[in-house]
Amino acid sequence: MNSFAEFLAMGGYGFYVWTAYGIALVVLLLNVVLPLLQRKQLLRELALKQKREK
């Protein structure tokens, strides 16, 4: 178990390394989720516009 704690600590730089990984993960998730939400909103708006034109 001690080697696992050493791995997490990464020679004293663990906080910075894991923070960087966390930020990168959040950015990657936002790069996937935000376009999906925008697409959903755009399709909803187009459907409403098409409904109004009929």
URQUIPE-V957636 format. One record per residue. N is the residue number from 1. RES is the residue in one small letter. PSI is psi in whole degrees, -180 to 180 (NA if undefined). OMEGA is omega in degrees with one decimal (999 if undefined). Layout:
N&RES&PSI&OMEGA, N&RES&PSI&OMEGA
This chain:
1&m&-28&-179.2, 2&n&-37&180.0, 3&s&-32&177.1, 4&f&-42&177.9, 5&a&-39&176.9, 6&e&-39&177.6, 7&f&-46&179.8, 8&l&-36&-179.1, 9&a&-27&179.0, 10&m&51&175.8, 11&g&28&179.4, 12&g&-8&-178.9, 13&y&9&-175.7, 14&g&-43&-178.8, 15&f&-46&-177.6, 16&y&-41&-179.6, 17&v&-49&-177.5, 18&w&-31&174.8, 19&t&-43&178.5, 20&a&-42&176.7, 21&y&-42&180.0, 22&g&-45&179.0, 23&i&-43&178.8, 24&a&-41&179.3, 25&l&-42&178.8, 26&v&-44&179.8, 27&v&-44&178.9, 28&l&-42&178.1, 29&l&-41&177.8, 30&l&-35&178.0, 31&n&-21&177.1, 32&v&-46&-171.3, 33&v&-45&-175.4, 34&l&-45&176.5, 35&p&-35&177.6, 36&l&-42&178.0, 37&l&-40&179.0, 38&q&-39&178.4, 39&r&-44&179.7, 40&k&-44&179.7, 41&q&-41&179.6, 42&l&-44&179.3, 43&l&-38&177.8, 44&r&-45&-179.5, 45&e&-40&178.8, 46&l&-38&178.3, 47&a&-42&177.9, 48&l&-41&179.5, 49&k&-43&179.9, 50&q&-36&178.8, 51&k&-39&-179.3, 52&r&-31&-176.8, 53&e&-17&-178.7, 54&k&NA&999
